[in-house]
Amino acid sequence: MSCKKWCSSSQAKWILAGSVSVTLVLAISMILGLTLHQGTQPGCENDAVCGPDADMLDYLLSTGQISHKDGLLVTWYHAANSKKAMEAALNSDVMVLEADVTVEGFNTVNETDVPIMAHPPAIYSDNTLQEWLEAVLVSSQKGIKLDFKSLKAVGPSLDLLGQLTEAGRIRRPVWINADILRGPNVPISIEVNATQFLALVQEKYPRATISPGFTTLYVPQLPNSTYTQAMVEAMQELVGALPQKVTFPVRAVMTRAAWPQFSWLLSQSERYSLTLWQGASDPVSVEDLLFIRDNSATHQIYYDLFEPVLSQFKQLALNTTRKRIYYTGGSLVPHLQQPKGDGLDVEWLVLEVNGTGRRAAITVPDREGMILLDVGLQEPEAGNPVPICTPQMVLS
């Protein structure tokens, strides 16, 4: 009987001690987990390229996600809004997450000022912006692009971003996107108010890259116009004096036809870039994409495109022996700033001239480089003066 009592008492003590030990282990695990969750996030170490206002290519290069500064190397995930889509995006190897922000119950009697992740016409979501940011910041090194279709969500969202940045949580580029000007083929005004949008960014979250776009409409079966010089000049008027980096989202299917306009726009500031995007049914031409790449620096253009167009384009674009198609009114900068190089790498070519006068034969070296032509006028005995040039060195 005494043995039974002693054994029973001993077992009870061991059970109690075991329970206390398990409780302590669980408590310590929870504390460590919370500490790790709050204090150790994956991210870059270099403060110069780790902020929300950092250049996207500099950031991706510093974190080892790309090998050199080329917008074609950047990969994108669209509409990472719901928790399921967000988790899929976080588990993928894409580099930048693009998500849509609105307010809960937008334009209904149930509307709140809580930013949620949803694309119109959806006005409810299982994911708030706060939850989305927590998940993205803790578990990834991916860049962030937030797309706003209405002004109501902008202020509360920028407040939240500001709080997280002040707490040292956001150590990656953040792009703030909204269509702020009416663009090609759009008959009515549906854009976000440009003045208010840009003012909110300056007031609440100036440490971001601004992504101001145009509303567009493209119907493959109908005649479509493209971006005009007046449109891009209006955009330049809005953002030209801003201090932030600016990337203009432009519809890829319309961009080559408007290249004189966008070439001009890119020349207005070194802060500018373009992000080419593709509508689900847009017949984007690989040839058009190659033309755009040939006439821009590799760091000036991002390509947010669907397969198989993206892979077909990338295979040709990265072929260094491919012959290029040049826009004669463009800048020389793209040709002086090749990937991993600078102007020192440009070869100045001397043309070989055999003979004189009209019978002279000129041989152009079969490689890329620069040529300079002296242009003058030859006045024949009768008729108008004839332009003539004397080859010295080349742009092949």
GUROTI-425375 format. One record per residue (C-alpha): x, y, z. Coordinates in steps of 0.5 Angstrom, whole numbers, padded with zeros to 4 digits. Example, Ala and Ser with C-alpha at 12.3 -4.5 7.8 and 13.67 -1.06 7.14 Angstrom:
2
+-------+-------+-------+
:  east : north :    up :
+-------+-------+-------+
:  0025 : -0009 :  0016 :
:  0027 : -0002 :  0014 :
+-------+-------+-------+
***
This chain:
396
+-------+-------+-------+
:  east : north :    up :
+-------+-------+-------+
:  0000 :  0000 :  0000 :
:  0006 :  0005 :  0002 :
:  0009 :  0003 : -0005 :
:  0003 :  0005 : -0009 :
:  0002 :  0011 : -0005 :
:  0010 :  0013 : -0006 :
:  0010 :  0011 : -0013 :
:  0003 :  0015 : -0015 :
:  0006 :  0021 : -0011 :
:  0013 :  0020 : -0015 :
:  0009 :  0019 : -0022 :
:  0005 :  0026 : -0020 :
:  0011 :  0030 : -0019 :
:  0015 :  0027 : -0025 :
:  0008 :  0029 : -0029 :
:  0008 :  0036 : -0026 :
:  0015 :  0037 : -0028 :
:  0014 :  0035 : -0035 :
:  0008 :  0039 : -0036 :
:  0012 :  0045 : -0033 :
:  0018 :  0044 : -0038 :
:  0014 :  0043 : -0044 :
:  0010 :  0050 : -0042 :
:  0017 :  0053 : -0041 :
:  0020 :  0050 : -0048 :
:  0013 :  0053 : -0051 :
:  0014 :  0059 : -0048 :
:  0021 :  0060 : -0050 :
:  0020 :  0058 : -0057 :
:  0014 :  0063 : -0058 :
:  0018 :  0069 : -0055 :
:  0024 :  0067 : -0060 :
:  0019 :  0066 : -0066 :
:  0016 :  0073 : -0064 :
:  0023 :  0076 : -0064 :
:  0025 :  0073 : -0070 :
:  0019 :  0075 : -0074 :
:  0020 :  0082 : -0072 :
:  0027 :  0083 : -0072 :
:  0031 :  0079 : -0077 :
:  0028 :  0080 : -0084 :
:  0031 :  0078 : -0090 :
:  0034 :  0084 : -0094 :
:  0040 :  0087 : -0097 :
:  0045 :  0090 : -0092 :
:  0048 :  0096 : -0096 :
:  0044 :  0102 : -0094 :
:  0045 :  0106 : -0100 :
:  0041 :  0101 : -0104 :
:  0036 :  0098 : -0099 :
:  0031 :  0104 : -0098 :
:  0024 :  0104 : -0101 :
:  0027 :  0110 : -0106 :
:  0032 :  0106 : -0108 :
:  0033 :  0104 : -0115 :
:  0030 :  0097 : -0117 :
:  0036 :  0095 : -0121 :
:  0041 :  0097 : -0116 :
:  0037 :  0093 : -0110 :
:  0036 :  0087 : -0114 :
:  0044 :  0087 : -0116 :
:  0046 :  0088 : -0109 :
:  0041 :  0082 : -0107 :
:  0044 :  0077 : -0112 :
:  0038 :  0077 : -0116 :
:  0040 :  0079 : -0122 :
:  0048 :  0079 : -0125 :
:  0048 :  0086 : -0128 :
:  0043 :  0093 : -0129 :
:  0038 :  0090 : -0134 :
:  0031 :  0091 : -0134 :
:  0030 :  0085 : -0138 :
:  0032 :  0081 : -0132 :
:  0027 :  0083 : -0128 :
:  0021 :  0078 : -0127 :
:  0014 :  0080 : -0124 :
:  0008 :  0077 : -0121 :
:  0001 :  0080 : -0122 :
: -0005 :  0081 : -0118 :
: -0002 :  0078 : -0112 :
: -0008 :  0080 : -0108 :
: -0011 :  0074 : -0104 :
: -0008 :  0071 : -0099 :
: -0007 :  0065 : -0104 :
: -0005 :  0069 : -0109 :
:  0000 :  0072 : -0105 :
:  0003 :  0066 : -0102 :
:  0004 :  0063 : -0109 :
:  0008 :  0069 : -0111 :
:  0012 :  0069 : -0105 :
:  0014 :  0062 : -0106 :
:  0016 :  0063 : -0113 :
:  0022 :  0066 : -0116 :
:  0019 :  0072 : -0119 :
:  0023 :  0079 : -0116 :
:  0018 :  0084 : -0116 :
:  0010 :  0083 : -0113 :
:  0005 :  0087 : -0116 :
: -0001 :  0088 : -0112 :
: -0008 :  0092 : -0113 :
: -0010 :  0097 : -0107 :
: -0017 :  0099 : -0105 :
: -0021 :  0101 : -0099 :
: -0026 :  0096 : -0096 :
: -0033 :  0096 : -0099 :
: -0031 :  0102 : -0104 :
: -0037 :  0106 : -0106 :
: -0042 :  0103 : -0101 :
: -0045 :  0104 : -0095 :
: -0040 :  0099 : -0092 :
: -0034 :  0103 : -0094 :
: -0028 :  0104 : -0089 :
: -0022 :  0107 : -0089 :
: -0018 :  0100 : -0089 :
: -0014 :  0099 : -0095 :
: -0015 :  0092 : -0098 :
: -0012 :  0088 : -0103 :
: -0017 :  0087 : -0109 :
: -0017 :  0089 : -0116 :
: -0024 :  0093 : -0119 :
: -0029 :  0091 : -0119 :
: -0028 :  0087 : -0113 :
: -0029 :  0091 : -0106 :
: -0028 :  0086 : -0101 :
: -0022 :  0081 : -0100 :
: -0019 :  0076 : -0095 :
: -0012 :  0080 : -0095 :
: -0011 :  0087 : -0092 :
: -0005 :  0091 : -0094 :
: -0002 :  0091 : -0087 :
: -0003 :  0083 : -0087 :
:  0000 :  0083 : -0094 :
:  0006 :  0088 : -0092 :
:  0007 :  0083 : -0086 :
:  0008 :  0077 : -0090 :
:  0012 :  0080 : -0096 :
:  0017 :  0084 : -0091 :
:  0018 :  0078 : -0087 :
:  0019 :  0072 : -0092 :
:  0022 :  0075 : -0098 :
:  0027 :  0080 : -0101 :
:  0022 :  0082 : -0107 :
:  0021 :  0089 : -0109 :
:  0014 :  0092 : -0108 :
:  0009 :  0095 : -0113 :
:  0003 :  0098 : -0111 :
: -0003 :  0100 : -0116 :
: -0008 :  0105 : -0114 :
: -0015 :  0105 : -0118 :
: -0018 :  0110 : -0113 :
: -0015 :  0116 : -0109 :
: -0019 :  0114 : -0103 :
: -0014 :  0108 : -0101 :
: -0008 :  0112 : -0103 :
: -0007 :  0116 : -0096 :
: -0009 :  0111 : -0091 :
: -0004 :  0106 : -0095 :
:  0002 :  0111 : -0095 :
:  0001 :  0112 : -0088 :
:  0002 :  0105 : -0086 :
:  0008 :  0105 : -0091 :
:  0011 :  0111 : -0087 :
:  0010 :  0107 : -0080 :
:  0013 :  0101 : -0083 :
:  0019 :  0105 : -0086 :
:  0020 :  0109 : -0080 :
:  0021 :  0103 : -0076 :
:  0026 :  0100 : -0080 :
:  0022 :  0095 : -0083 :
:  0022 :  0097 : -0091 :
:  0029 :  0096 : -0094 :
:  0027 :  0095 : -0101 :
:  0024 :  0099 : -0107 :
:  0017 :  0101 : -0107 :
:  0013 :  0103 : -0113 :
:  0007 :  0107 : -0112 :
:  0003 :  0106 : -0119 :
: -0003 :  0110 : -0121 :
: -0006 :  0112 : -0128 :
: -0007 :  0120 : -0127 :
: -0008 :  0122 : -0134 :
: -0012 :  0120 : -0140 :
: -0009 :  0116 : -0145 :
: -0010 :  0113 : -0152 :
: -0017 :  0111 : -0154 :
: -0020 :  0113 : -0148 :
: -0027 :  0117 : -0149 :
: -0028 :  0118 : -0141 :
: -0025 :  0121 : -0135 :
: -0023 :  0115 : -0131 :
: -0016 :  0117 : -0128 :
: -0014 :  0118 : -0121 :
: -0013 :  0126 : -0120 :
: -0006 :  0127 : -0122 :
: -0005 :  0133 : -0117 :
: -0008 :  0130 : -0111 :
: -0004 :  0123 : -0112 :
:  0002 :  0127 : -0113 :
:  0001 :  0131 : -0107 :
: -0001 :  0125 : -0102 :
:  0006 :  0122 : -0104 :
:  0010 :  0128 : -0103 :
:  0006 :  0129 : -0096 :
:  0006 :  0122 : -0094 :
:  0011 :  0118 : -0097 :
:  0016 :  0121 : -0101 :
:  0021 :  0116 : -0100 :
:  0018 :  0112 : -0106 :
:  0019 :  0111 : -0114 :
:  0013 :  0114 : -0117 :
:  0010 :  0110 : -0123 :
:  0005 :  0115 : -0126 :
:  0001 :  0112 : -0132 :
: -0004 :  0114 : -0137 :
: -0011 :  0110 : -0138 :
: -0011 :  0106 : -0144 :
: -0016 :  0102 : -0149 :
: -0014 :  0098 : -0154 :
: -0019 :  0093 : -0159 :
: -0015 :  0089 : -0163 :
: -0020 :  0089 : -0169 :
: -0021 :  0096 : -0169 :
: -0016 :  0102 : -0171 :
: -0012 :  0104 : -0165 :
: -0009 :  0111 : -0164 :
: -0003 :  0111 : -0159 :
:  0001 :  0116 : -0154 :
:  0001 :  0123 : -0157 :
:  0007 :  0128 : -0156 :
:  0002 :  0133 : -0152 :
:  0000 :  0127 : -0147 :
:  0008 :  0126 : -0146 :
:  0009 :  0133 : -0145 :
:  0003 :  0134 : -0140 :
:  0006 :  0128 : -0136 :
:  0013 :  0131 : -0136 :
:  0009 :  0138 : -0134 :
:  0007 :  0134 : -0128 :
:  0013 :  0130 : -0125 :
:  0019 :  0134 : -0128 :
:  0020 :  0138 : -0122 :
:  0019 :  0132 : -0117 :
:  0025 :  0129 : -0113 :
:  0023 :  0122 : -0114 :
:  0025 :  0117 : -0119 :
:  0020 :  0116 : -0124 :
:  0018 :  0110 : -0128 :
:  0012 :  0111 : -0133 :
:  0008 :  0104 : -0134 :
:  0006 :  0104 : -0142 :
:  0002 :  0099 : -0146 :
:  0007 :  0095 : -0150 :
:  0003 :  0094 : -0156 :
:  0003 :  0102 : -0157 :
:  0010 :  0104 : -0155 :
:  0014 :  0103 : -0162 :
:  0009 :  0107 : -0166 :
:  0010 :  0113 : -0160 :
:  0017 :  0112 : -0160 :
:  0019 :  0119 : -0162 :
:  0015 :  0121 : -0156 :
:  0018 :  0116 : -0151 :
:  0025 :  0117 : -0153 :
:  0024 :  0125 : -0152 :
:  0021 :  0123 : -0145 :
:  0027 :  0119 : -0143 :
:  0031 :  0124 : -0145 :
:  0028 :  0129 : -0140 :
:  0031 :  0126 : -0134 :
:  0036 :  0121 : -0132 :
:  0031 :  0119 : -0126 :
:  0026 :  0116 : -0132 :
:  0025 :  0109 : -0134 :
:  0019 :  0106 : -0138 :
:  0015 :  0100 : -0135 :
:  0012 :  0096 : -0141 :
:  0006 :  0092 : -0140 :
:  0002 :  0088 : -0144 :
: -0006 :  0087 : -0144 :
: -0008 :  0080 : -0143 :
: -0011 :  0080 : -0151 :
: -0005 :  0085 : -0153 :
: -0002 :  0082 : -0160 :
:  0005 :  0085 : -0158 :
:  0010 :  0084 : -0163 :
:  0017 :  0081 : -0161 :
:  0020 :  0086 : -0167 :
:  0017 :  0092 : -0164 :
:  0020 :  0090 : -0157 :
:  0027 :  0089 : -0160 :
:  0026 :  0096 : -0164 :
:  0025 :  0099 : -0157 :
:  0031 :  0095 : -0154 :
:  0035 :  0097 : -0159 :
:  0034 :  0105 : -0158 :
:  0034 :  0105 : -0150 :
:  0039 :  0104 : -0145 :
:  0038 :  0097 : -0142 :
:  0037 :  0100 : -0135 :
:  0032 :  0105 : -0138 :
:  0026 :  0099 : -0139 :
:  0023 :  0094 : -0135 :
:  0019 :  0089 : -0139 :
:  0013 :  0086 : -0135 :
:  0010 :  0082 : -0141 :
:  0007 :  0075 : -0141 :
:  0009 :  0068 : -0144 :
:  0011 :  0066 : -0149 :
:  0012 :  0073 : -0152 :
:  0017 :  0075 : -0146 :
:  0021 :  0068 : -0147 :
:  0022 :  0069 : -0155 :
:  0024 :  0077 : -0154 :
:  0029 :  0075 : -0149 :
:  0032 :  0070 : -0153 :
:  0033 :  0075 : -0159 :
:  0035 :  0081 : -0154 :
:  0040 :  0078 : -0151 :
:  0044 :  0075 : -0157 :
:  0050 :  0080 : -0158 :
:  0051 :  0078 : -0165 :
:  0044 :  0080 : -0167 :
:  0044 :  0086 : -0172 :
:  0040 :  0092 : -0169 :
:  0035 :  0097 : -0172 :
:  0036 :  0104 : -0170 :
:  0031 :  0110 : -0169 :
:  0035 :  0116 : -0173 :
:  0032 :  0121 : -0168 :
:  0034 :  0118 : -0162 :
:  0040 :  0119 : -0156 :
:  0047 :  0116 : -0157 :
:  0047 :  0114 : -0150 :
:  0044 :  0107 : -0151 :
:  0050 :  0106 : -0155 :
:  0055 :  0109 : -0151 :
:  0052 :  0105 : -0145 :
:  0052 :  0098 : -0146 :
:  0051 :  0092 : -0141 :
:  0057 :  0092 : -0136 :
:  0060 :  0097 : -0140 :
:  0061 :  0105 : -0141 :
:  0063 :  0110 : -0147 :
:  0070 :  0107 : -0146 :
:  0068 :  0101 : -0149 :
:  0066 :  0104 : -0156 :
:  0070 :  0103 : -0162 :
:  0071 :  0108 : -0167 :
:  0071 :  0105 : -0174 :
:  0075 :  0108 : -0180 :
:  0072 :  0107 : -0186 :
:  0076 :  0105 : -0192 :
:  0075 :  0109 : -0198 :
:  0078 :  0107 : -0205 :
:  0078 :  0112 : -0211 :
:  0075 :  0119 : -0212 :
:  0069 :  0123 : -0214 :
:  0063 :  0119 : -0216 :
:  0067 :  0112 : -0217 :
:  0069 :  0112 : -0210 :
:  0068 :  0106 : -0206 :
:  0067 :  0106 : -0199 :
:  0068 :  0099 : -0194 :
:  0064 :  0099 : -0188 :
:  0067 :  0095 : -0182 :
:  0062 :  0089 : -0181 :
:  0062 :  0091 : -0173 :
:  0059 :  0096 : -0169 :
:  0062 :  0102 : -0167 :
:  0062 :  0110 : -0169 :
:  0063 :  0114 : -0175 :
:  0063 :  0121 : -0176 :
:  0061 :  0124 : -0183 :
:  0063 :  0131 : -0185 :
:  0057 :  0134 : -0189 :
:  0058 :  0140 : -0194 :
:  0055 :  0142 : -0200 :
:  0058 :  0141 : -0207 :
:  0056 :  0147 : -0212 :
:  0055 :  0144 : -0219 :
:  0056 :  0148 : -0225 :
:  0048 :  0148 : -0226 :
:  0042 :  0146 : -0221 :
:  0042 :  0146 : -0214 :
:  0048 :  0145 : -0209 :
:  0049 :  0137 : -0207 :
:  0050 :  0135 : -0200 :
:  0056 :  0131 : -0200 :
:  0060 :  0128 : -0194 :
:  0067 :  0126 : -0192 :
:  0067 :  0119 : -0188 :
:  0072 :  0120 : -0182 :
:  0069 :  0115 : -0177 :
:  0062 :  0111 : -0176 :
:  0056 :  0109 : -0172 :
:  0054 :  0102 : -0175 :
+-------+-------+-------+
***
